[in-house]
Amino acid sequence: MSTSFTQRVAEAVRAEAARRRVPQRSIAAALGTSQQSVSRRMSGETPFDVDEIHNLAESFGVSFASLIPDANKTPALADGVFTQGKATA
């Protein structure tokens, strides 16, 4: 069973928070939300939004891309999924 993108982002955030020993309450304060909300996001139950990932990257002092799994992979565009702005499915 493969993990979802949401779960992989949550894993990357958990790993960075653990490396820096940042507790969920501090993450909640940085995001302006509750610890319960952060817990749901860090478990992969609820996805982080782009602004939250950006704020976390700034708080951790890391790049945005470091919190996005496979950020450096070749996009689907290279696989011919889209041609001239239209889906080819």
PyMOL Python script that loads the backbone (N, CA, C, O; Angstrom):
from pymol import cmd

cmd.read_pdbstr("""\
ATOM      1  N   MET A   1       0.836  -1.176   0.000  1.00  0.00           N
ATOM      2  CA  MET A   1       0.000   0.000   0.000  1.00  0.00           C
ATOM      3  C   MET A   1       0.887   1.248   0.000  1.00  0.00           C
ATOM      4  O   MET A   1       1.788   1.374   0.830  1.00  0.00           O
ATOM      5  N   SER A   2       0.633   2.148  -0.916  1.00  0.00           N
ATOM      6  CA  SER A   2       1.453   3.357  -0.995  1.00  0.00           C
ATOM      7  C   SER A   2       0.878   4.444  -0.079  1.00  0.00           C
ATOM      8  O   SER A   2      -0.316   4.478   0.216  1.00  0.00           O
ATOM      9  N   THR A   3       1.764   5.310   0.349  1.00  0.00           N
ATOM     10  CA  THR A   3       1.322   6.405   1.197  1.00  0.00           C
ATOM     11  C   THR A   3       0.899   7.573   0.320  1.00  0.00           C
ATOM     12  O   THR A   3       1.440   7.778  -0.767  1.00  0.00           O
ATOM     13  N   SER A   4      -0.065   8.329   0.800  1.00  0.00           N
ATOM     14  CA  SER A   4      -0.558   9.470   0.038  1.00  0.00           C
ATOM     15  C   SER A   4       0.436  10.631   0.121  1.00  0.00           C
ATOM     16  O   SER A   4       1.316  10.657   0.981  1.00  0.00           O
ATOM     17  N   PHE A   5       0.274  11.573  -0.780  1.00  0.00           N
ATOM     18  CA  PHE A   5       1.116  12.759  -0.774  1.00  0.00           C
ATOM     19  C   PHE A   5       0.955  13.504   0.551  1.00  0.00           C
ATOM     20  O   PHE A   5       1.937  13.981   1.120  1.00  0.00           O
ATOM     21  N   THR A   6      -0.281  13.604   1.042  1.00  0.00           N
ATOM     22  CA  THR A   6      -0.552  14.261   2.331  1.00  0.00           C
ATOM     23  C   THR A   6       0.235  13.597   3.446  1.00  0.00           C
ATOM     24  O   THR A   6       0.816  14.278   4.291  1.00  0.00           O
ATOM     25  N   GLN A   7       0.258  12.277   3.453  1.00  0.00           N
ATOM     26  CA  GLN A   7       0.991  11.548   4.485  1.00  0.00           C
ATOM     27  C   GLN A   7       2.497  11.751   4.352  1.00  0.00           C
ATOM     28  O   GLN A   7       3.199  11.829   5.360  1.00  0.00           O
ATOM     29  N   ARG A   8       3.004  11.840   3.116  1.00  0.00           N
ATOM     30  CA  ARG A   8       4.433  12.052   2.919  1.00  0.00           C
ATOM     31  C   ARG A   8       4.849  13.461   3.344  1.00  0.00           C
ATOM     32  O   ARG A   8       5.936  13.641   3.893  1.00  0.00           O
ATOM     33  N   VAL A   9       4.001  14.459   3.098  1.00  0.00           N
ATOM     34  CA  VAL A   9       4.298  15.814   3.575  1.00  0.00           C
ATOM     35  C   VAL A   9       4.304  15.816   5.102  1.00  0.00           C
ATOM     36  O   VAL A   9       5.202  16.387   5.721  1.00  0.00           O
ATOM     37  N   ALA A  10       3.307  15.180   5.705  1.00  0.00           N
ATOM     38  CA  ALA A  10       3.240  15.107   7.167  1.00  0.00           C
ATOM     39  C   ALA A  10       4.497  14.435   7.722  1.00  0.00           C
ATOM     40  O   ALA A  10       5.040  14.870   8.738  1.00  0.00           O
ATOM     41  N   GLU A  11       4.951  13.390   7.065  1.00  0.00           N
ATOM     42  CA  GLU A  11       6.166  12.696   7.501  1.00  0.00           C
ATOM     43  C   GLU A  11       7.380  13.625   7.435  1.00  0.00           C
ATOM     44  O   GLU A  11       8.215  13.625   8.339  1.00  0.00           O
ATOM     45  N   ALA A  12       7.474  14.412   6.366  1.00  0.00           N
ATOM     46  CA  ALA A  12       8.599  15.344   6.221  1.00  0.00           C
ATOM     47  C   ALA A  12       8.556  16.416   7.311  1.00  0.00           C
ATOM     48  O   ALA A  12       9.596  16.788   7.855  1.00  0.00           O
ATOM     49  N   VAL A  13       7.369  16.910   7.629  1.00  0.00           N
ATOM     50  CA  VAL A  13       7.227  17.920   8.685  1.00  0.00           C
ATOM     51  C   VAL A  13       7.573  17.306  10.036  1.00  0.00           C
ATOM     52  O   VAL A  13       8.286  17.916  10.833  1.00  0.00           O
ATOM     53  N   ARG A  14       7.069  16.095  10.296  1.00  0.00           N
ATOM     54  CA  ARG A  14       7.388  15.419  11.569  1.00  0.00           C
ATOM     55  C   ARG A  14       8.891  15.220  11.711  1.00  0.00           C
ATOM     56  O   ARG A  14       9.454  15.452  12.780  1.00  0.00           O
ATOM     57  N   ALA A  15       9.538  14.792  10.633  1.00  0.00           N
ATOM     58  CA  ALA A  15      10.980  14.534  10.683  1.00  0.00           C
ATOM     59  C   ALA A  15      11.756  15.823  10.966  1.00  0.00           C
ATOM     60  O   ALA A  15      12.680  15.828  11.779  1.00  0.00           O
ATOM     61  N   GLU A  16      11.380  16.904  10.301  1.00  0.00           N
ATOM     62  CA  GLU A  16      12.083  18.179  10.514  1.00  0.00           C
ATOM     63  C   GLU A  16      11.835  18.696  11.930  1.00  0.00           C
ATOM     64  O   GLU A  16      12.753  19.192  12.583  1.00  0.00           O
ATOM     65  N   ALA A  17      10.605  18.580  12.398  1.00  0.00           N
ATOM     66  CA  ALA A  17      10.284  19.011  13.759  1.00  0.00           C
ATOM     67  C   ALA A  17      11.084  18.189  14.776  1.00  0.00           C
ATOM     68  O   ALA A  17      11.574  18.733  15.765  1.00  0.00           O
ATOM     69  N   ALA A  18      11.216  16.895  14.537  1.00  0.00           N
ATOM     70  CA  ALA A  18      11.975  16.032  15.444  1.00  0.00           C
ATOM     71  C   ALA A  18      13.458  16.403  15.423  1.00  0.00           C
ATOM     72  O   ALA A  18      14.099  16.466  16.473  1.00  0.00           O
ATOM     73  N   ARG A  19      14.004  16.648  14.228  1.00  0.00           N
ATOM     74  CA  ARG A  19      15.417  17.038  14.132  1.00  0.00           C
ATOM     75  C   ARG A  19      15.697  18.305  14.933  1.00  0.00           C
ATOM     76  O   ARG A  19      16.745  18.444  15.564  1.00  0.00           O
ATOM     77  N   ARG A  20      14.746  19.212  14.893  1.00  0.00           N
ATOM     78  CA  ARG A  20      14.928  20.498  15.562  1.00  0.00           C
ATOM     79  C   ARG A  20      14.332  20.527  16.976  1.00  0.00           C
ATOM     80  O   ARG A  20      14.410  21.532  17.683  1.00  0.00           O
ATOM     81  N   ARG A  21      13.736  19.396  17.360  1.00  0.00           N
ATOM     82  CA  ARG A  21      13.104  19.268  18.678  1.00  0.00           C
ATOM     83  C   ARG A  21      12.066  20.365  18.927  1.00  0.00           C
ATOM     84  O   ARG A  21      12.039  21.006  19.978  1.00  0.00           O
ATOM     85  N   VAL A  22      11.218  20.550  17.920  1.00  0.00           N
ATOM     86  CA  VAL A  22      10.148  21.546  17.995  1.00  0.00           C
ATOM     87  C   VAL A  22       8.855  20.829  18.364  1.00  0.00           C
ATOM     88  O   VAL A  22       8.398  19.968  17.612  1.00  0.00           O
ATOM     89  N   PRO A  23       8.258  21.165  19.504  1.00  0.00           N
ATOM     90  CA  PRO A  23       7.012  20.508  19.911  1.00  0.00           C
ATOM     91  C   PRO A  23       5.804  21.011  19.109  1.00  0.00           C
ATOM     92  O   PRO A  23       5.835  22.095  18.527  1.00  0.00           O
ATOM     93  N   GLN A  24       4.765  20.214  19.094  1.00  0.00           N
ATOM     94  CA  GLN A  24       3.551  20.577  18.364  1.00  0.00           C
ATOM     95  C   GLN A  24       2.979  21.915  18.829  1.00  0.00           C
ATOM     96  O   GLN A  24       2.445  22.665  18.012  1.00  0.00           O
ATOM     97  N   ARG A  25       3.076  22.227  20.095  1.00  0.00           N
ATOM     98  CA  ARG A  25       2.519  23.502  20.577  1.00  0.00           C
ATOM     99  C   ARG A  25       3.244  24.687  19.943  1.00  0.00           C
ATOM    100  O   ARG A  25       2.628  25.723  19.693  1.00  0.00           O
ATOM    101  N   SER A  26       4.539  24.548  19.681  1.00  0.00           N
ATOM    102  CA  SER A  26       5.292  25.614  19.018  1.00  0.00           C
ATOM    103  C   SER A  26       4.903  25.716  17.549  1.00  0.00           C
ATOM    104  O   SER A  26       4.823  26.812  16.993  1.00  0.00           O
ATOM    105  N   ILE A  27       4.662  24.573  16.929  1.00  0.00           N
ATOM    106  CA  ILE A  27       4.213  24.574  15.540  1.00  0.00           C
ATOM    107  C   ILE A  27       2.834  25.219  15.452  1.00  0.00           C
ATOM    108  O   ILE A  27       2.567  26.009  14.546  1.00  0.00           O
ATOM    109  N   ALA A  28       1.967  24.882  16.389  1.00  0.00           N
ATOM    110  CA  ALA A  28       0.633  25.478  16.420  1.00  0.00           C
ATOM    111  C   ALA A  28       0.719  26.999  16.554  1.00  0.00           C
ATOM    112  O   ALA A  28      -0.020  27.726  15.890  1.00  0.00           O
ATOM    113  N   ALA A  29       1.614  27.475  17.405  1.00  0.00           N
ATOM    114  CA  ALA A  29       1.782  28.919  17.579  1.00  0.00           C
ATOM    115  C   ALA A  29       2.289  29.559  16.291  1.00  0.00           C
ATOM    116  O   ALA A  29       1.829  30.638  15.918  1.00  0.00           O
ATOM    117  N   ALA A  30       3.226  28.912  15.612  1.00  0.00           N
ATOM    118  CA  ALA A  30       3.781  29.445  14.366  1.00  0.00           C
ATOM    119  C   ALA A  30       2.719  29.516  13.267  1.00  0.00           C
ATOM    120  O   ALA A  30       2.751  30.404  12.415  1.00  0.00           O
ATOM    121  N   LEU A  31       1.776  28.567  13.300  1.00  0.00           N
ATOM    122  CA  LEU A  31       0.725  28.523  12.286  1.00  0.00           C
ATOM    123  C   LEU A  31      -0.527  29.276  12.704  1.00  0.00           C
ATOM    124  O   LEU A  31      -1.436  29.472  11.898  1.00  0.00           O
ATOM    125  N   GLY A  32      -0.579  29.697  13.958  1.00  0.00           N
ATOM    126  CA  GLY A  32      -1.765  30.401  14.448  1.00  0.00           C
ATOM    127  C   GLY A  32      -2.987  29.504  14.519  1.00  0.00           C
ATOM    128  O   GLY A  32      -4.100  29.915  14.190  1.00  0.00           O
ATOM    129  N   THR A  33      -2.760  28.272  14.956  1.00  0.00           N
ATOM    130  CA  THR A  33      -3.852  27.310  15.036  1.00  0.00           C
ATOM    131  C   THR A  33      -3.728  26.513  16.334  1.00  0.00           C
ATOM    132  O   THR A  33      -2.827  26.764  17.134  1.00  0.00           O
ATOM    133  N   SER A  34      -4.611  25.574  16.538  1.00  0.00           N
ATOM    134  CA  SER A  34      -4.591  24.781  17.763  1.00  0.00           C
ATOM    135  C   SER A  34      -3.630  23.606  17.650  1.00  0.00           C
ATOM    136  O   SER A  34      -3.274  23.180  16.551  1.00  0.00           O
ATOM    137  N   GLN A  35      -3.219  23.094  18.795  1.00  0.00           N
ATOM    138  CA  GLN A  35      -2.352  21.924  18.813  1.00  0.00           C
ATOM    139  C   GLN A  35      -3.108  20.725  18.231  1.00  0.00           C
ATOM    140  O   GLN A  35      -2.510  19.870  17.577  1.00  0.00           O
ATOM    141  N   GLN A  36      -4.409  20.663  18.468  1.00  0.00           N
ATOM    142  CA  GLN A  36      -5.221  19.569  17.923  1.00  0.00           C
ATOM    143  C   GLN A  36      -5.207  19.599  16.387  1.00  0.00           C
ATOM    144  O   GLN A  36      -5.110  18.556  15.742  1.00  0.00           O
ATOM    145  N   SER A  37      -5.303  20.787  15.821  1.00  0.00           N
ATOM    146  CA  SER A  37      -5.252  20.940  14.364  1.00  0.00           C
ATOM    147  C   SER A  37      -3.893  20.499  13.822  1.00  0.00           C
ATOM    148  O   SER A  37      -3.816  19.815  12.802  1.00  0.00           O
ATOM    149  N   VAL A  38      -2.833  20.893  14.508  1.00  0.00           N
ATOM    150  CA  VAL A  38      -1.483  20.483  14.098  1.00  0.00           C
ATOM    151  C   VAL A  38      -1.341  18.966  14.207  1.00  0.00           C
ATOM    152  O   VAL A  38      -0.734  18.340  13.338  1.00  0.00           O
ATOM    153  N   SER A  39      -1.884  18.381  15.242  1.00  0.00           N
ATOM    154  CA  SER A  39      -1.813  16.932  15.416  1.00  0.00           C
ATOM    155  C   SER A  39      -2.473  16.211  14.237  1.00  0.00           C
ATOM    156  O   SER A  39      -1.934  15.225  13.733  1.00  0.00           O
ATOM    157  N   ARG A  40      -3.627  16.694  13.801  1.00  0.00           N
ATOM    158  CA  ARG A  40      -4.312  16.084  12.647  1.00  0.00           C
ATOM    159  C   ARG A  40      -3.467  16.220  11.381  1.00  0.00           C
ATOM    160  O   ARG A  40      -3.413  15.300  10.566  1.00  0.00           O
ATOM    161  N   ARG A  41      -2.808  17.368  11.218  1.00  0.00           N
ATOM    162  CA  ARG A  41      -1.973  17.566  10.039  1.00  0.00           C
ATOM    163  C   ARG A  41      -0.721  16.684  10.099  1.00  0.00           C
ATOM    164  O   ARG A  41      -0.340  16.069   9.103  1.00  0.00           O
ATOM    165  N   MET A  42      -0.102  16.630  11.248  1.00  0.00           N
ATOM    166  CA  MET A  42       1.135  15.855  11.370  1.00  0.00           C
ATOM    167  C   MET A  42       0.897  14.351  11.294  1.00  0.00           C
ATOM    168  O   MET A  42       1.825  13.590  11.020  1.00  0.00           O
ATOM    169  N   SER A  43      -0.333  13.919  11.534  1.00  0.00           N
ATOM    170  CA  SER A  43      -0.657  12.500  11.388  1.00  0.00           C
ATOM    171  C   SER A  43      -1.030  12.158   9.948  1.00  0.00           C
ATOM    172  O   SER A  43      -1.139  10.986   9.589  1.00  0.00           O
ATOM    173  N   GLY A  44      -1.224  13.196   9.122  1.00  0.00           N
ATOM    174  CA  GLY A  44      -1.619  12.963   7.743  1.00  0.00           C
ATOM    175  C   GLY A  44      -3.113  12.868   7.569  1.00  0.00           C
ATOM    176  O   GLY A  44      -3.596  12.621   6.464  1.00  0.00           O
ATOM    177  N   GLU A  45      -3.857  13.063   8.648  1.00  0.00           N
ATOM    178  CA  GLU A  45      -5.320  12.995   8.593  1.00  0.00           C
ATOM    179  C   GLU A  45      -5.885  14.187   7.823  1.00  0.00           C
ATOM    180  O   GLU A  45      -6.844  14.043   7.066  1.00  0.00           O
ATOM    181  N   THR A  46      -5.294  15.353   8.017  1.00  0.00           N
ATOM    182  CA  THR A  46      -5.685  16.596   7.345  1.00  0.00           C
ATOM    183  C   THR A  46      -4.462  17.142   6.633  1.00  0.00           C
ATOM    184  O   THR A  46      -3.386  17.192   7.228  1.00  0.00           O
ATOM    185  N   PRO A  47      -4.589  17.553   5.381  1.00  0.00           N
ATOM    186  CA  PRO A  47      -3.406  18.064   4.680  1.00  0.00           C
ATOM    187  C   PRO A  47      -2.986  19.454   5.156  1.00  0.00           C
ATOM    188  O   PRO A  47      -3.823  20.274   5.534  1.00  0.00           O
ATOM    189  N   PHE A  48      -1.681  19.702   5.129  1.00  0.00           N
ATOM    190  CA  PHE A  48      -1.161  21.051   5.325  1.00  0.00           C
ATOM    191  C   PHE A  48      -1.488  21.828   4.063  1.00  0.00           C
ATOM    192  O   PHE A  48      -1.440  21.266   2.969  1.00  0.00           O
ATOM    193  N   ASP A  49      -1.822  23.122   4.187  1.00  0.00           N
ATOM    194  CA  ASP A  49      -1.988  23.915   2.975  1.00  0.00           C
ATOM    195  C   ASP A  49      -0.656  24.571   2.622  1.00  0.00           C
ATOM    196  O   ASP A  49       0.290  24.533   3.409  1.00  0.00           O
ATOM    197  N   VAL A  50      -0.588  25.158   1.463  1.00  0.00           N
ATOM    198  CA  VAL A  50       0.655  25.731   0.953  1.00  0.00           C
ATOM    199  C   VAL A  50       1.192  26.807   1.885  1.00  0.00           C
ATOM    200  O   VAL A  50       2.394  26.853   2.145  1.00  0.00           O
ATOM    201  N   ASP A  51       0.316  27.674   2.392  1.00  0.00           N
ATOM    202  CA  ASP A  51       0.761  28.731   3.307  1.00  0.00           C
ATOM    203  C   ASP A  51       1.344  28.144   4.589  1.00  0.00           C
ATOM    204  O   ASP A  51       2.332  28.656   5.115  1.00  0.00           O
ATOM    205  N   GLU A  52       0.740  27.080   5.087  1.00  0.00           N
ATOM    206  CA  GLU A  52       1.255  26.445   6.303  1.00  0.00           C
ATOM    207  C   GLU A  52       2.641  25.850   6.063  1.00  0.00           C
ATOM    208  O   GLU A  52       3.531  25.977   6.904  1.00  0.00           O
ATOM    209  N   ILE A  53       2.816  25.206   4.922  1.00  0.00           N
ATOM    210  CA  ILE A  53       4.126  24.635   4.602  1.00  0.00           C
ATOM    211  C   ILE A  53       5.164  25.745   4.471  1.00  0.00           C
ATOM    212  O   ILE A  53       6.292  25.613   4.947  1.00  0.00           O
ATOM    213  N   HIS A  54       4.775  26.826   3.828  1.00  0.00           N
ATOM    214  CA  HIS A  54       5.684  27.976   3.691  1.00  0.00           C
ATOM    215  C   HIS A  54       6.066  28.521   5.066  1.00  0.00           C
ATOM    216  O   HIS A  54       7.245  28.762   5.326  1.00  0.00           O
ATOM    217  N   ASN A  55       5.091  28.719   5.944  1.00  0.00           N
ATOM    218  CA  ASN A  55       5.372  29.225   7.293  1.00  0.00           C
ATOM    219  C   ASN A  55       6.253  28.270   8.085  1.00  0.00           C
ATOM    220  O   ASN A  55       7.147  28.705   8.811  1.00  0.00           O
ATOM    221  N   LEU A  56       6.004  26.972   7.949  1.00  0.00           N
ATOM    222  CA  LEU A  56       6.835  25.994   8.656  1.00  0.00           C
ATOM    223  C   LEU A  56       8.263  26.015   8.130  1.00  0.00           C
ATOM    224  O   LEU A  56       9.212  25.961   8.913  1.00  0.00           O
ATOM    225  N   ALA A  57       8.424  26.091   6.823  1.00  0.00           N
ATOM    226  CA  ALA A  57       9.766  26.136   6.245  1.00  0.00           C
ATOM    227  C   ALA A  57      10.524  27.348   6.788  1.00  0.00           C
ATOM    228  O   ALA A  57      11.694  27.239   7.157  1.00  0.00           O
ATOM    229  N   GLU A  58       9.859  28.495   6.835  1.00  0.00           N
ATOM    230  CA  GLU A  58      10.510  29.690   7.386  1.00  0.00           C
ATOM    231  C   GLU A  58      10.837  29.499   8.864  1.00  0.00           C
ATOM    232  O   GLU A  58      11.926  29.862   9.308  1.00  0.00           O
ATOM    233  N   SER A  59       9.914  28.938   9.620  1.00  0.00           N
ATOM    234  CA  SER A  59      10.134  28.720  11.059  1.00  0.00           C
ATOM    235  C   SER A  59      11.280  27.748  11.314  1.00  0.00           C
ATOM    236  O   SER A  59      12.072  27.937  12.237  1.00  0.00           O
ATOM    237  N   PHE A  60      11.362  26.698  10.482  1.00  0.00           N
ATOM    238  CA  PHE A  60      12.426  25.706  10.633  1.00  0.00           C
ATOM    239  C   PHE A  60      13.747  26.182  10.038  1.00  0.00           C
ATOM    240  O   PHE A  60      14.803  25.627  10.341  1.00  0.00           O
ATOM    241  N   GLY A  61      13.688  27.207   9.192  1.00  0.00           N
ATOM    242  CA  GLY A  61      14.897  27.674   8.518  1.00  0.00           C
ATOM    243  C   GLY A  61      15.346  26.747   7.408  1.00  0.00           C
ATOM    244  O   GLY A  61      16.541  26.584   7.162  1.00  0.00           O
ATOM    245  N   VAL A  62      14.375  26.140   6.738  1.00  0.00           N
ATOM    246  CA  VAL A  62      14.668  25.235   5.627  1.00  0.00           C
ATOM    247  C   VAL A  62      13.931  25.716   4.384  1.00  0.00           C
ATOM    248  O   VAL A  62      13.094  26.615   4.460  1.00  0.00           O
ATOM    249  N   SER A  63      14.241  25.120   3.251  1.00  0.00           N
ATOM    250  CA  SER A  63      13.544  25.490   2.019  1.00  0.00           C
ATOM    251  C   SER A  63      12.147  24.882   2.000  1.00  0.00           C
ATOM    252  O   SER A  63      11.888  23.848   2.616  1.00  0.00           O
ATOM    253  N   PHE A  64      11.268  25.545   1.286  1.00  0.00           N
ATOM    254  CA  PHE A  64       9.911  25.038   1.079  1.00  0.00           C
ATOM    255  C   PHE A  64       9.981  23.630   0.483  1.00  0.00           C
ATOM    256  O   PHE A  64       9.276  22.722   0.923  1.00  0.00           O
ATOM    257  N   ALA A  65      10.841  23.465  -0.520  1.00  0.00           N
ATOM    258  CA  ALA A  65      10.947  22.186  -1.219  1.00  0.00           C
ATOM    259  C   ALA A  65      11.373  21.043  -0.300  1.00  0.00           C
ATOM    260  O   ALA A  65      11.036  19.887  -0.555  1.00  0.00           O
ATOM    261  N   SER A  66      12.108  21.355   0.762  1.00  0.00           N
ATOM    262  CA  SER A  66      12.558  20.286   1.660  1.00  0.00           C
ATOM    263  C   SER A  66      11.393  19.638   2.409  1.00  0.00           C
ATOM    264  O   SER A  66      11.524  18.528   2.924  1.00  0.00           O
ATOM    265  N   LEU A  67      10.266  20.324   2.468  1.00  0.00           N
ATOM    266  CA  LEU A  67       9.087  19.773   3.148  1.00  0.00           C
ATOM    267  C   LEU A  67       8.098  19.149   2.166  1.00  0.00           C
ATOM    268  O   LEU A  67       7.042  18.654   2.561  1.00  0.00           O
ATOM    269  N   ILE A  68       8.458  19.181   0.875  1.00  0.00           N
ATOM    270  CA  ILE A  68       7.595  18.609  -0.162  1.00  0.00           C
ATOM    271  C   ILE A  68       8.288  17.385  -0.747  1.00  0.00           C
ATOM    272  O   ILE A  68       9.284  17.524  -1.456  1.00  0.00           O
ATOM    273  N   PRO A  69       7.781  16.195  -0.464  1.00  0.00           N
ATOM    274  CA  PRO A  69       8.402  14.987  -0.993  1.00  0.00           C
ATOM    275  C   PRO A  69       8.436  15.002  -2.520  1.00  0.00           C
ATOM    276  O   PRO A  69       7.475  15.420  -3.166  1.00  0.00           O
ATOM    277  N   ASP A  70       9.522  14.555  -3.074  1.00  0.00           N
ATOM    278  CA  ASP A  70       9.685  14.440  -4.520  1.00  0.00           C
ATOM    279  C   ASP A  70       9.597  15.781  -5.243  1.00  0.00           C
ATOM    280  O   ASP A  70       9.235  15.826  -6.419  1.00  0.00           O
ATOM    281  N   ALA A  71       9.923  16.876  -4.551  1.00  0.00           N
ATOM    282  CA  ALA A  71       9.816  18.207  -5.146  1.00  0.00           C
ATOM    283  C   ALA A  71      10.721  18.364  -6.360  1.00  0.00           C
ATOM    284  O   ALA A  71      10.437  19.179  -7.237  1.00  0.00           O
ATOM    285  N   ASN A  72      11.791  17.608  -6.425  1.00  0.00           N
ATOM    286  CA  ASN A  72      12.734  17.747  -7.531  1.00  0.00           C
ATOM    287  C   ASN A  72      12.521  16.729  -8.643  1.00  0.00           C
ATOM    288  O   ASN A  72      13.301  16.663  -9.592  1.00  0.00           O
ATOM    289  N   LYS A  73      11.453  15.931  -8.520  1.00  0.00           N
ATOM    290  CA  LYS A  73      11.158  14.947  -9.557  1.00  0.00           C
ATOM    291  C   LYS A  73      10.629  15.649 -10.805  1.00  0.00           C
ATOM    292  O   LYS A  73      10.065  16.741 -10.733  1.00  0.00           O
ATOM    293  N   THR A  74      10.821  15.009 -11.927  1.00  0.00           N
ATOM    294  CA  THR A  74      10.311  15.541 -13.182  1.00  0.00           C
ATOM    295  C   THR A  74       8.784  15.523 -13.142  1.00  0.00           C
ATOM    296  O   THR A  74       8.190  14.496 -12.813  1.00  0.00           O
ATOM    297  N   PRO A  75       8.146  16.639 -13.469  1.00  0.00           N
ATOM    298  CA  PRO A  75       6.676  16.692 -13.430  1.00  0.00           C
ATOM    299  C   PRO A  75       6.047  15.825 -14.514  1.00  0.00           C
ATOM    300  O   PRO A  75       6.706  15.421 -15.472  1.00  0.00           O
ATOM    301  N   ALA A  76       4.780  15.555 -14.343  1.00  0.00           N
ATOM    302  CA  ALA A  76       4.032  14.728 -15.288  1.00  0.00           C
ATOM    303  C   ALA A  76       4.047  15.311 -16.696  1.00  0.00           C
ATOM    304  O   ALA A  76       3.849  14.580 -17.667  1.00  0.00           O
ATOM    305  N   LEU A  77       4.277  16.609 -16.821  1.00  0.00           N
ATOM    306  CA  LEU A  77       4.322  17.231 -18.140  1.00  0.00           C
ATOM    307  C   LEU A  77       5.327  16.534 -19.044  1.00  0.00           C
ATOM    308  O   LEU A  77       5.091  16.383 -20.242  1.00  0.00           O
ATOM    309  N   ALA A  78       6.430  16.116 -18.480  1.00  0.00           N
ATOM    310  CA  ALA A  78       7.470  15.465 -19.263  1.00  0.00           C
ATOM    311  C   ALA A  78       7.035  14.080 -19.730  1.00  0.00           C
ATOM    312  O   ALA A  78       7.611  13.529 -20.667  1.00  0.00           O
ATOM    313  N   ASP A  79       6.033  13.526 -19.087  1.00  0.00           N
ATOM    314  CA  ASP A  79       5.545  12.209 -19.459  1.00  0.00           C
ATOM    315  C   ASP A  79       4.454  12.279 -20.525  1.00  0.00           C
ATOM    316  O   ASP A  79       3.868  11.254 -20.876  1.00  0.00           O
ATOM    317  N   GLY A  80       4.173  13.478 -21.044  1.00  0.00           N
ATOM    318  CA  GLY A  80       3.171  13.617 -22.087  1.00  0.00           C
ATOM    319  C   GLY A  80       1.752  13.616 -21.576  1.00  0.00           C
ATOM    320  O   GLY A  80       0.821  13.433 -22.359  1.00  0.00           O
ATOM    321  N   VAL A  81       1.557  13.816 -20.285  1.00  0.00           N
ATOM    322  CA  VAL A  81       0.212  13.833 -19.727  1.00  0.00           C
ATOM    323  C   VAL A  81      -0.549  15.053 -20.244  1.00  0.00           C
ATOM    324  O   VAL A  81      -1.756  14.989 -20.476  1.00  0.00           O
ATOM    325  N   PHE A  82       0.162  16.157 -20.420  1.00  0.00           N
ATOM    326  CA  PHE A  82      -0.444  17.379 -20.933  1.00  0.00           C
ATOM    327  C   PHE A  82       0.278  17.798 -22.207  1.00  0.00           C
ATOM    328  O   PHE A  82       1.502  17.713 -22.301  1.00  0.00           O
ATOM    329  N   THR A  83      -0.477  18.238 -23.153  1.00  0.00           N
ATOM    330  CA  THR A  83       0.100  18.747 -24.380  1.00  0.00           C
ATOM    331  C   THR A  83      -0.558  20.077 -24.719  1.00  0.00           C
ATOM    332  O   THR A  83      -1.781  20.150 -24.838  1.00  0.00           O
ATOM    333  N   GLN A  84       0.226  21.108 -24.871  1.00  0.00           N
ATOM    334  CA  GLN A  84      -0.246  22.446 -25.205  1.00  0.00           C
ATOM    335  C   GLN A  84      -1.403  22.879 -24.323  1.00  0.00           C
ATOM    336  O   GLN A  84      -2.394  23.428 -24.804  1.00  0.00           O
ATOM    337  N   GLY A  85      -1.267  22.627 -23.018  1.00  0.00           N
ATOM    338  CA  GLY A  85      -2.265  23.092 -22.051  1.00  0.00           C
ATOM    339  C   GLY A  85      -3.513  22.254 -21.965  1.00  0.00           C
ATOM    340  O   GLY A  85      -4.446  22.614 -21.247  1.00  0.00           O
ATOM    341  N   LYS A  86      -3.559  21.132 -22.684  1.00  0.00           N
ATOM    342  CA  LYS A  86      -4.746  20.269 -22.654  1.00  0.00           C
ATOM    343  C   LYS A  86      -4.357  18.881 -22.174  1.00  0.00           C
ATOM    344  O   LYS A  86      -3.309  18.349 -22.540  1.00  0.00           O
ATOM    345  N   ALA A  87      -5.217  18.309 -21.351  1.00  0.00           N
ATOM    346  CA  ALA A  87      -4.973  16.947 -20.890  1.00  0.00           C
ATOM    347  C   ALA A  87      -5.109  15.989 -22.040  1.00  0.00           C
ATOM    348  O   ALA A  87      -5.978  16.163 -22.894  1.00  0.00           O
ATOM    349  N   THR A  88      -4.257  14.967 -22.081  1.00  0.00           N
ATOM    350  CA  THR A  88      -4.302  13.982 -23.165  1.00  0.00           C
ATOM    351  C   THR A  88      -4.810  12.638 -22.682  1.00  0.00           C
ATOM    352  O   THR A  88      -4.625  11.625 -23.357  1.00  0.00           O
ATOM    353  N   ALA A  89      -5.453  12.618 -21.514  1.00  0.00           N
ATOM    354  CA  ALA A  89      -5.940  11.368 -20.946  1.00  0.00           C
ATOM    355  C   ALA A  89      -6.906  10.759 -21.876  1.00  0.00           C
ATOM    356  O   ALA A  89      -7.445   9.689 -21.594  1.00  0.00           O
TER     357      ALA A  89
END
""", "prot")
cmd.dss("prot")
cmd.show_as("cartoon", "prot")
cmd.util.cbc("prot")
cmd.orient("prot")
